[in-house]
Amino acid sequence: RKYPHSAFYGLDISTEMLTSARNKVGAYVQLAQADACRFDGARLFRRSKFDRIFISYGLSMIPDWQAALRMSCAHLAPGGQLHVLDFSDQAGWPHWFGNGLNHWLANFHVTPRLDLSRALETVAAETGGHAQCSQLYRGYSQYGIVHLPG
C-alpha cells in the first residue's frame, strides 16, 4: 500500500509457509511454490529480472544455500541488490546462549551460515558486483547485500 506502483513476489518450497504468507499478505504479494536453488522467475512471475531480492532467515534452512545465492543473483536486474538477513555466530552473547540457540535451531534443521560474508563476496565477484556484510545485535544475526553494477 505504501508503494502502490510496485510489484512484490515471494517464493517458498513449503506449502505450509506459503499458506501462512498468503494469510498475511493477501493479494498484495504474488506467491509461488519453488526451490530457491532452482527457480525460473519468468515462468513463476512472468519476470526474468528483479530490482531487489530479499532472503530473511532462509539460507540457514537451505542445504545448498550457496546455490540459492547464485540463483538469486542470476535473477537480479542491472543495478539490482540481493539482501540477506540470517543467524550468525552469537559471538557477543554468553557462551551458554549461543550453544543453547544452536541446539534449539538444530531441532528445526536450521544451521547458521558462518561463512555468509565470504559467500556473498564470492557471488559478488562472479557477477561483477560488490558485497558488504555486517553483524547485528552482538552477532545474533548478520546482514549482507550484493550490489550488481548498473
OpenMM code with the backbone's topology and positions (N, CA, C; nanometers):
from openmm import Vec3, app, unit

residues = "ARG LYS TYR PRO HIS SER ALA PHE TYR GLY LEU ASP ILE SER THR GLU MET LEU THR SER ALA ARG ASN LYS VAL GLY ALA TYR VAL GLN LEU ALA GLN ALA ASP ALA CYS ARG PHE ASP GLY ALA ARG LEU PHE ARG ARG SER LYS PHE ASP ARG ILE PHE ILE SER TYR GLY LEU SER MET ILE PRO ASP TRP GLN ALA ALA LEU ARG MET SER CYS ALA HIS LEU ALA PRO GLY GLY GLN LEU HIS VAL LEU ASP PHE SER ASP GLN ALA GLY TRP PRO HIS TRP PHE GLY ASN GLY LEU ASN HIS TRP LEU ALA ASN PHE HIS VAL THR PRO ARG LEU ASP LEU SER ARG ALA LEU GLU THR VAL ALA ALA GLU THR GLY GLY HIS ALA GLN CYS SER GLN LEU TYR ARG GLY TYR SER GLN TYR GLY ILE VAL HIS LEU PRO GLY".split()
positions = [
    Vec3(0.0823, -0.1203, 0.0000),
    Vec3(0.0000, 0.0000, 0.0000),
    Vec3(0.0859, 0.1256, 0.0000),
    Vec3(0.2012, 0.1156, 0.0667),
    Vec3(0.2895, 0.2310, 0.0724),
    Vec3(0.3523, 0.2597, -0.0639),
    Vec3(0.3726, 0.1558, -0.1441),
    Vec3(0.4314, 0.1692, -0.2767),
    Vec3(0.3325, 0.1138, -0.3799),
    Vec3(0.2304, 0.1909, -0.4150),
    Vec3(0.1224, 0.1381, -0.4992),
    Vec3(0.1657, 0.0983, -0.6406),
    Vec3(0.2779, 0.1489, -0.6883),
    Vec3(0.3221, 0.1165, -0.8237),
    Vec3(0.4287, 0.0081, -0.8247),
    Vec3(0.4509, -0.0538, -0.7107),
    Vec3(0.5498, -0.1611, -0.7003),
    Vec3(0.4810, -0.2967, -0.7043),
    Vec3(0.5549, -0.3941, -0.7526),
    Vec3(0.5058, -0.5322, -0.7546),
    Vec3(0.5935, -0.6147, -0.6610),
    Vec3(0.5308, -0.7017, -0.5832),
    Vec3(0.6031, -0.7839, -0.4869),
    Vec3(0.5758, -0.9309, -0.5151),
    Vec3(0.6817, -1.0104, -0.5026),
    Vec3(0.6746, -1.1529, -0.5318),
    Vec3(0.7436, -1.2286, -0.4193),
    Vec3(0.7020, -1.3512, -0.3982),
    Vec3(0.7673, -1.4346, -0.2980),
    Vec3(0.7604, -1.5800, -0.3377),
    Vec3(0.8610, -1.6549, -0.2946),
    Vec3(0.8583, -1.7982, -0.3214),
    Vec3(0.9049, -1.8742, -0.1987),
    Vec3(0.8585, -1.9964, -0.1880),
    Vec3(0.8992, -2.0874, -0.0814),
    Vec3(0.8759, -2.2282, -0.1318),
    Vec3(0.9552, -2.3200, -0.0840),
    Vec3(0.9381, -2.4602, -0.1229),
    Vec3(0.8272, -2.5262, -0.0412),
    Vec3(0.7946, -2.4666, 0.0734),
    Vec3(0.6980, -2.5240, 0.1674),
    Vec3(0.5562, -2.4718, 0.1427),
    Vec3(0.4625, -2.5632, 0.1213),
    Vec3(0.3232, -2.5218, 0.1041),
    Vec3(0.2680, -2.4614, 0.2328),
    Vec3(0.3137, -2.5103, 0.3476),
    Vec3(0.2669, -2.4558, 0.4755),
    Vec3(0.3098, -2.3101, 0.4918),
    Vec3(0.4345, -2.2801, 0.4553),
    Vec3(0.4825, -2.1420, 0.4661),
    Vec3(0.4099, -2.0514, 0.3669),
    Vec3(0.3805, -2.1025, 0.2491),
    Vec3(0.3067, -2.0230, 0.1510),
    Vec3(0.1651, -1.9939, 0.1987),
    Vec3(0.1014, -2.0910, 0.2611),
    Vec3(-0.0327, -2.0693, 0.3162),
    Vec3(-0.0284, -1.9620, 0.4234),
    Vec3(0.0699, -1.9699, 0.5110),
    Vec3(0.0859, -1.8691, 0.6160),
    Vec3(0.1100, -1.7309, 0.5552),
    Vec3(0.1952, -1.7254, 0.4539),
    Vec3(0.2245, -1.5974, 0.3888),
    Vec3(0.1006, -1.5407, 0.3210),
    Vec3(0.0260, -1.6246, 0.2528),
    Vec3(-0.0963, -1.5771, 0.1857),
    Vec3(-0.1951, -1.5178, 0.2852),
    Vec3(-0.2048, -1.5780, 0.4017),
    Vec3(-0.2948, -1.5262, 0.5046),
    Vec3(-0.2504, -1.3897, 0.5553),
    Vec3(-0.1209, -1.3613, 0.5473),
    Vec3(-0.0684, -1.2340, 0.5979),
    Vec3(-0.0666, -1.1239, 0.4930),
    Vec3(-0.0344, -1.1585, 0.3678),
    Vec3(-0.0154, -1.0549, 0.2667),
    Vec3(-0.1316, -1.0421, 0.1692),
    Vec3(-0.2189, -1.1384, 0.1672),
    Vec3(-0.3339, -1.1309, 0.0774),
    Vec3(-0.2922, -1.1207, -0.0674),
    Vec3(-0.3561, -1.0314, -0.1399),
    Vec3(-0.3314, -1.0168, -0.2834),
    Vec3(-0.2174, -0.9206, -0.3149),
    Vec3(-0.1544, -0.8626, -0.2123),
    Vec3(-0.0502, -0.7628, -0.2362),
    Vec3(0.0812, -0.8235, -0.2835),
    Vec3(0.0999, -0.9523, -0.2594),
    Vec3(0.2229, -1.0204, -0.2982),
    Vec3(0.1854, -1.1450, -0.3779),
    Vec3(0.2461, -1.1605, -0.4946),
    Vec3(0.2239, -1.2811, -0.5745),
    Vec3(0.3198, -1.3883, -0.5242),
    Vec3(0.2656, -1.5013, -0.4803),
    Vec3(0.3456, -1.6083, -0.4216),
    Vec3(0.3446, -1.7318, -0.5106),
    Vec3(0.4548, -1.8077, -0.5046),
    Vec3(0.4650, -1.9309, -0.5828),
    Vec3(0.5490, -2.0325, -0.5067),
    Vec3(0.5182, -2.1593, -0.5305),
    Vec3(0.5980, -2.2655, -0.4708),
    Vec3(0.7154, -2.2946, -0.5632),
    Vec3(0.8366, -2.2846, -0.5078),
    Vec3(0.9568, -2.3095, -0.5870),
    Vec3(1.0752, -2.3301, -0.4940),
    Vec3(1.1774, -2.3930, -0.5479),
    Vec3(1.3032, -2.4152, -0.4784),
    Vec3(1.3929, -2.2946, -0.5044),
    Vec3(1.4435, -2.2324, -0.4007),
    Vec3(1.5279, -2.1136, -0.4151),
    Vec3(1.6571, -2.1427, -0.4908),
    Vec3(1.6952, -2.2686, -0.4988),
    Vec3(1.8174, -2.3068, -0.5703),
    Vec3(1.7945, -2.3267, -0.7195),
    Vec3(1.6679, -2.3439, -0.7601),
    Vec3(1.6372, -2.3774, -0.8992),
    Vec3(1.5031, -2.3176, -0.9413),
    Vec3(1.4894, -2.1882, -0.9379),
    Vec3(1.3611, -2.1303, -0.9788),
    Vec3(1.3753, -2.0526, -1.1091),
    Vec3(1.2651, -2.0376, -1.1764),
    Vec3(1.2585, -1.9656, -1.3030),
    Vec3(1.1605, -1.8500, -1.2845),
    Vec3(1.2140, -1.7313, -1.2626),
    Vec3(1.1302, -1.6141, -1.2383),
    Vec3(1.0338, -1.5853, -1.3517),
    Vec3(1.0773, -1.6067, -1.4745),
    Vec3(0.9900, -1.5803, -1.5898),
    Vec3(0.8699, -1.6745, -1.5897),
    Vec3(0.8927, -1.8008, -1.5565),
    Vec3(0.7824, -1.8974, -1.5543),
    Vec3(0.6895, -1.8721, -1.4360),
    Vec3(0.7473, -1.8413, -1.3195),
    Vec3(0.6664, -1.8235, -1.1985),
    Vec3(0.5901, -1.6915, -1.1965),
    Vec3(0.6600, -1.5841, -1.2373),
    Vec3(0.6038, -1.4494, -1.2187),
    Vec3(0.5989, -1.3659, -1.3473),
    Vec3(0.6384, -1.4265, -1.4597),
    Vec3(0.6476, -1.3535, -1.5858),
    Vec3(0.7461, -1.2378, -1.5789),
    Vec3(0.8477, -1.2561, -1.4961),
    Vec3(0.9578, -1.1588, -1.4852),
    Vec3(1.0869, -1.2379, -1.4755),
    Vec3(1.1826, -1.2023, -1.5575),
    Vec3(1.3100, -1.2739, -1.5510),
    Vec3(1.4096, -1.2030, -1.4601),
    Vec3(1.3888, -1.0749, -1.4341),
    Vec3(1.4817, -0.9970, -1.3514),
    Vec3(1.4044, -0.9156, -1.2474),
    Vec3(1.4693, -0.8951, -1.1333),
    Vec3(1.4080, -0.8238, -1.0211),
    Vec3(1.5054, -0.7182, -0.9695),
    Vec3(1.4525, -0.6055, -0.9240),
    Vec3(1.5363, -0.4975, -0.8716),
    Vec3(1.5953, -0.5312, -0.7352),
    Vec3(1.5166, -0.5949, -0.6515),
    Vec3(1.5613, -0.6322, -0.5167),
    Vec3(1.5129, -0.7734, -0.4876),
    Vec3(1.5994, -0.8502, -0.4253),
    Vec3(1.5626, -0.9823, -0.3753),
    Vec3(1.6035, -0.9870, -0.2290),
    Vec3(1.5111, -1.0307, -0.1447),
    Vec3(1.5347, -1.0399, -0.0007),
    Vec3(1.5237, -1.1852, 0.0437),
    Vec3(1.6205, -1.2289, 0.1226),
    Vec3(1.6154, -1.3614, 0.1846),
    Vec3(1.6298, -1.3388, 0.3342),
    Vec3(1.5235, -1.3608, 0.4075),
    Vec3(1.5229, -1.3355, 0.5512),
    Vec3(1.5125, -1.4668, 0.6278),
    Vec3(1.6193, -1.5001, 0.6984),
    Vec3(1.6263, -1.6232, 0.7790),
    Vec3(1.5855, -1.7452, 0.6974),
    Vec3(1.6317, -1.7499, 0.5742),
    Vec3(1.6013, -1.8624, 0.4871),
    Vec3(1.7233, -1.9459, 0.4518),
    Vec3(1.8382, -1.8805, 0.4322),
    Vec3(1.9576, -1.9554, 0.3919),
    Vec3(1.9959, -2.0611, 0.4941),
    Vec3(1.9683, -2.0339, 0.6200),
    Vec3(2.0046, -2.1286, 0.7260),
    Vec3(1.9221, -2.2567, 0.7193),
    Vec3(1.8209, -2.2602, 0.6335),
    Vec3(1.7373, -2.3800, 0.6186),
    Vec3(1.7527, -2.4457, 0.4818),
    Vec3(1.8377, -2.3918, 0.3980),
    Vec3(1.8556, -2.4445, 0.2628),
    Vec3(1.9885, -2.5194, 0.2578),
    Vec3(1.9854, -2.6513, 0.2338),
    Vec3(2.1111, -2.7271, 0.2330),
    Vec3(2.2157, -2.6698, 0.1365),
    Vec3(2.1783, -2.6446, 0.0111),
    Vec3(2.2725, -2.5881, -0.0857),
    Vec3(2.2516, -2.4372, -0.0935),
    Vec3(2.2761, -2.3718, 0.0175),
    Vec3(2.2465, -2.2290, 0.0293),
    Vec3(2.3292, -2.1430, -0.0655),
    Vec3(2.4509, -2.1863, -0.1000),
    Vec3(2.5305, -2.1085, -0.1952),
    Vec3(2.4630, -2.1080, -0.3327),
    Vec3(2.3970, -2.2188, -0.3688),
    Vec3(2.3226, -2.2232, -0.4955),
    Vec3(2.2065, -2.1246, -0.4925),
    Vec3(2.1426, -2.1101, -0.3773),
    Vec3(2.0332, -2.0128, -0.3642),
    Vec3(2.0855, -1.8705, -0.3822),
    Vec3(2.2051, -1.8429, -0.3303),
    Vec3(2.2653, -1.7103, -0.3508),
    Vec3(2.2929, -1.6863, -0.4992),
    Vec3(2.3539, -1.7847, -0.5652),
    Vec3(2.3851, -1.7698, -0.7080),
    Vec3(2.2576, -1.7538, -0.7914),
    Vec3(2.1551, -1.8330, -0.7609),
    Vec3(2.0296, -1.8250, -0.8361),
    Vec3(1.9636, -1.6886, -0.8154),
    Vec3(1.9663, -1.6396, -0.6926),
    Vec3(1.9083, -1.5077, -0.6651),
    Vec3(1.9809, -1.4001, -0.7439),
    Vec3(2.1139, -1.4029, -0.7426),
    Vec3(2.1902, -1.3018, -0.8166),
    Vec3(2.1668, -1.3129, -0.9669),
    Vec3(2.1458, -1.4338, -1.0168),
    Vec3(2.1175, -1.4520, -1.1595),
    Vec3(1.9845, -1.3882, -1.1986),
    Vec3(1.8964, -1.3674, -1.1015),
    Vec3(1.7659, -1.3065, -1.1280),
    Vec3(1.7629, -1.1564, -1.0990),
    Vec3(1.8772, -1.0976, -1.0656),
    Vec3(1.8811, -0.9538, -1.0399),
    Vec3(1.8968, -0.8757, -1.1701),
    Vec3(1.8261, -0.7652, -1.1787),
    Vec3(1.8405, -0.6730, -1.2906),
    Vec3(1.9718, -0.5959, -1.2742),
    Vec3(2.0231, -0.5347, -1.3817),
    Vec3(2.1403, -0.4487, -1.3662),
    Vec3(2.1135, -0.3424, -1.2592),
    Vec3(2.2091, -0.3245, -1.1703),
    Vec3(2.1925, -0.2314, -1.0591),
    Vec3(2.1120, -0.2883, -0.9442),
    Vec3(2.0707, -0.4144, -0.9562),
    Vec3(1.9886, -0.4777, -0.8532),
    Vec3(2.0672, -0.5128, -0.7280),
    Vec3(1.9939, -0.5471, -0.6243),
    Vec3(2.0550, -0.5804, -0.4957),
    Vec3(1.9910, -0.7051, -0.4375),
    Vec3(2.0764, -0.7907, -0.3814),
    Vec3(2.0329, -0.9052, -0.3031),
    Vec3(2.0580, -0.8716, -0.1568),
    Vec3(1.9541, -0.8777, -0.0751),
    Vec3(1.9646, -0.8511, 0.0686),
    Vec3(1.9425, -0.9817, 0.1435),
    Vec3(2.0324, -1.0121, 0.2363),
    Vec3(2.0245, -1.1366, 0.3126),
    Vec3(2.0345, -1.1053, 0.4613),
    Vec3(1.9403, -1.1584, 0.5384),
    Vec3(1.9429, -1.1490, 0.6844),
    Vec3(1.9298, -1.2903, 0.7374),
    Vec3(2.0198, -1.3288, 0.8297),
    Vec3(2.0129, -1.4642, 0.8840),
    Vec3(2.0890, -1.4710, 1.0162),
    Vec3(2.0819, -1.5870, 1.0787),
    Vec3(2.1503, -1.6081, 1.2059),
    Vec3(2.3013, -1.5975, 1.1874),
    Vec3(2.3707, -1.5603, 1.2958),
    Vec3(2.5163, -1.5516, 1.2929),
    Vec3(2.5749, -1.6378, 1.4043),
    Vec3(2.6938, -1.5998, 1.4534),
    Vec3(2.7670, -1.6839, 1.5487),
    Vec3(2.7402, -1.6518, 1.6957),
    Vec3(2.6606, -1.5515, 1.7262),
    Vec3(2.6287, -1.5101, 1.8630),
    Vec3(2.7551, -1.4792, 1.9435),
    Vec3(2.8591, -1.4269, 1.8753),
    Vec3(2.9887, -1.4036, 1.9396),
    Vec3(2.9806, -1.3052, 2.0561),
    Vec3(2.8899, -1.2116, 2.0517),
    Vec3(2.8792, -1.1135, 2.1587),
    Vec3(2.7879, -1.1553, 2.2724),
    Vec3(2.7406, -1.2769, 2.2690),
    Vec3(2.6490, -1.3286, 2.3702),
    Vec3(2.7218, -1.4284, 2.4599),
    Vec3(2.6695, -1.4558, 2.5780),
    Vec3(2.7326, -1.5579, 2.6628),
    Vec3(2.7376, -1.6928, 2.5904),
    Vec3(2.8421, -1.7687, 2.6207),
    Vec3(2.8640, -1.8981, 2.5553),
    Vec3(2.7412, -1.9887, 2.5665),
    Vec3(2.6789, -1.9909, 2.6828),
    Vec3(2.5631, -2.0779, 2.7040),
    Vec3(2.4471, -2.0401, 2.6116),
    Vec3(2.4353, -1.9093, 2.5823),
    Vec3(2.3271, -1.8651, 2.4946),
    Vec3(2.3480, -1.9170, 2.3524),
    Vec3(2.4689, -1.8981, 2.2999),
    Vec3(2.4982, -1.9444, 2.1645),
    Vec3(2.4801, -2.0943, 2.1501),
    Vec3(2.5304, -2.1696, 2.2481),
    Vec3(2.5145, -2.3154, 2.2433),
    Vec3(2.3672, -2.3549, 2.2498),
    Vec3(2.2936, -2.2906, 2.3392),
    Vec3(2.1510, -2.3215, 2.3533),
    Vec3(2.0724, -2.2878, 2.2280),
    Vec3(2.1005, -2.1712, 2.1703),
    Vec3(2.0301, -2.1308, 2.0482),
    Vec3(2.0611, -2.2274, 1.9339),
    Vec3(2.1879, -2.2603, 1.9165),
    Vec3(2.2249, -2.3513, 1.8073),
    Vec3(2.1627, -2.4892, 1.8256),
    Vec3(2.1556, -2.5363, 1.9492),
    Vec3(2.0914, -2.6653, 1.9756),
    Vec3(1.9420, -2.6587, 1.9415),
    Vec3(1.8773, -2.5510, 1.9830),
    Vec3(1.7346, -2.5335, 1.9549),
    Vec3(1.7106, -2.5226, 1.8039),
    Vec3(1.7934, -2.4432, 1.7343),
    Vec3(1.7781, -2.4277, 1.5893),
    Vec3(1.7969, -2.5601, 1.5162),
    Vec3(1.8896, -2.6424, 1.5649),
    Vec3(1.9153, -2.7722, 1.5010),
    Vec3(1.7912, -2.8616, 1.5035),
    Vec3(1.7061, -2.8445, 1.6037),
    Vec3(1.5809, -2.9214, 1.6088),
    Vec3(1.4914, -2.8939, 1.4884),
    Vec3(1.5112, -2.7791, 1.4258),
    Vec3(1.4301, -2.7385, 1.3104),
    Vec3(1.5116, -2.7414, 1.1806),
    Vec3(1.6270, -2.8089, 1.1850),
    Vec3(1.7159, -2.8213, 1.0684),
    Vec3(1.7645, -2.6846, 1.0211),
    Vec3(1.7931, -2.5965, 1.1172),
    Vec3(1.8439, -2.4628, 1.0885),
    Vec3(1.9914, -2.4591, 1.1267),
    Vec3(2.0761, -2.4180, 1.0321),
    Vec3(2.2199, -2.4100, 1.0541),
    Vec3(2.2681, -2.2700, 1.0195),
    Vec3(2.3139, -2.1916, 1.1180),
    Vec3(2.3681, -2.0594, 1.0858),
    Vec3(2.4831, -2.0713, 0.9851),
    Vec3(2.4847, -1.9852, 0.8868),
    Vec3(2.5867, -1.9864, 0.7812),
    Vec3(2.6986, -1.8903, 0.8204),
    Vec3(2.7967, -1.9439, 0.8915),
    Vec3(2.9017, -1.8607, 0.9483),
    Vec3(2.9956, -1.8038, 0.8429),
    Vec3(2.9959, -1.8587, 0.7232),
    Vec3(3.0787, -1.8056, 0.6155),
    Vec3(2.9954, -1.7281, 0.5122),
    Vec3(2.8848, -1.6708, 0.5578),
    Vec3(2.7983, -1.5942, 0.4674),
    Vec3(2.8732, -1.4783, 0.4030),
    Vec3(2.9518, -1.4062, 0.4804),
    Vec3(3.0232, -1.2904, 0.4266),
    Vec3(3.1124, -1.3308, 0.3096),
    Vec3(3.1882, -1.4374, 0.3276),
    Vec3(3.2774, -1.4853, 0.2211),
    Vec3(3.1953, -1.5315, 0.0998),
    Vec3(3.0839, -1.5993, 0.1239),
    Vec3(2.9994, -1.6463, 0.0134),
    Vec3(2.9402, -1.5290, -0.0645),
    Vec3(2.8986, -1.4244, 0.0058),
    Vec3(2.8451, -1.3062, -0.0631),
    Vec3(2.9533, -1.2388, -0.1469),
    Vec3(3.0751, -1.2314, -0.0932),
    Vec3(3.1861, -1.1724, -0.1686),
    Vec3(3.2156, -1.2543, -0.2942),
    Vec3(3.2101, -1.3862, -0.2824),
    Vec3(3.2346, -1.4738, -0.3974),
    Vec3(3.1287, -1.4534, -0.5050),
    Vec3(3.0027, -1.4526, -0.4656),
    Vec3(2.8937, -1.4332, -0.5619),
    Vec3(2.9028, -1.2947, -0.6249),
    Vec3(2.9369, -1.1950, -0.5458),
    Vec3(2.9508, -1.0595, -0.5997),
    Vec3(3.0626, -1.0543, -0.7039),
    Vec3(3.1748, -1.1181, -0.6741),
    Vec3(3.2862, -1.1198, -0.7693),
    Vec3(3.2468, -1.1913, -0.8982),
    Vec3(3.1714, -1.2993, -0.8868),
    Vec3(3.1269, -1.3747, -1.0049),
    Vec3(3.0332, -1.2928, -1.0931),
    Vec3(2.9627, -1.1980, -1.0352),
    Vec3(2.8652, -1.1180, -1.1105),
    Vec3(2.9163, -0.9778, -1.1426),
    Vec3(3.0405, -0.9489, -1.1054),
    Vec3(3.0963, -0.8167, -1.1305),
    Vec3(3.0479, -0.7112, -1.0336),
    Vec3(2.9847, -0.7533, -0.9266),
    Vec3(2.9328, -0.6592, -0.8277),
    Vec3(3.0227, -0.6488, -0.7062),
    Vec3(2.9670, -0.5971, -0.6004),
    Vec3(3.0404, -0.5919, -0.4736),
    Vec3(2.9451, -0.6271, -0.3599),
    Vec3(3.0035, -0.6675, -0.2485),
    Vec3(2.9233, -0.7129, -0.1344),
    Vec3(2.9662, -0.6412, -0.0080),
    Vec3(2.8741, -0.6349, 0.0842),
    Vec3(2.9038, -0.5857, 0.2186),
    Vec3(2.8249, -0.6711, 0.3159),
    Vec3(2.8823, -0.6942, 0.4326),
    Vec3(2.8167, -0.7777, 0.5322),
    Vec3(2.8514, -0.7235, 0.6696),
    Vec3(2.7552, -0.7225, 0.7582),
    Vec3(2.7802, -0.6737, 0.8939),
    Vec3(2.7067, -0.7606, 0.9950),
    Vec3(2.7596, -0.7603, 1.1154),
    Vec3(2.6996, -0.8323, 1.2268),
    Vec3(2.6001, -0.7397, 1.2960),
    Vec3(2.4874, -0.7952, 1.3375),
    Vec3(2.3850, -0.7185, 1.4073),
    Vec3(2.3610, -0.7792, 1.5447),
    Vec3(2.3218, -0.6973, 1.6363),
    Vec3(2.2803, -0.7427, 1.7696),
    Vec3(2.3848, -0.8334, 1.8341),
    Vec3(2.5079, -0.7839, 1.8381),
    Vec3(2.6201, -0.8552, 1.9012),
    Vec3(2.6405, -0.9942, 1.8424),
    Vec3(2.6185, -1.0071, 1.7142),
    Vec3(2.6421, -1.1338, 1.6470),
    Vec3(2.5246, -1.2289, 1.6474),
    Vec3(2.4094, -1.1824, 1.6921),
    Vec3(2.2910, -1.2689, 1.6851),
    Vec3(2.2556, -1.2969, 1.5393),
    Vec3(2.2635, -1.1933, 1.4566),
    Vec3(2.2302, -1.2091, 1.3157),
    Vec3(2.3334, -1.1367, 1.2305),
    Vec3(2.3268, -1.1621, 1.1024),
    Vec3(2.4155, -1.0971, 1.0065),
    Vec3(2.3321, -1.0494, 0.8885),
    Vec3(2.3759, -0.9372, 0.8318),
    Vec3(2.3035, -0.8753, 0.7216),
    Vec3(2.4023, -0.8470, 0.6097),
    Vec3(2.3730, -0.8976, 0.4924),
    Vec3(2.4612, -0.8760, 0.3790),
    Vec3(2.3854, -0.8298, 0.2570),
    Vec3(2.4569, -0.7569, 0.1726),
    Vec3(2.3999, -0.7063, 0.0475),
    Vec3(2.4989, -0.7332, -0.0654),
    Vec3(2.4480, -0.7826, -0.1762),
    Vec3(2.5249, -0.7895, -0.3001),
    Vec3(2.4665, -0.6839, -0.3923),
    Vec3(2.5524, -0.5945, -0.4418),
    Vec3(2.5123, -0.4888, -0.5351),
    Vec3(2.5657, -0.5254, -0.6733),
    Vec3(2.4778, -0.5363, -0.7708),
    Vec3(2.5229, -0.5585, -0.9079),
    Vec3(2.5515, -0.4245, -0.9742),
    Vec3(2.6440, -0.4222, -1.0692),
    Vec3(2.6682, -0.2964, -1.1401),
    Vec3(2.5458, -0.2578, -1.2228),
    Vec3(2.5274, -0.1283, -1.2391),
    Vec3(2.4090, -0.0791, -1.3094),
    Vec3(2.4338, -0.0507, -1.4512),
] * unit.nanometer
topology = app.Topology()
chain = topology.addChain("A")
for resn in residues:
    res = topology.addResidue(resn, chain)
    for name in ("N", "CA", "C"):
        topology.addAtom(name, app.Element.getBySymbol(name[0]), res)
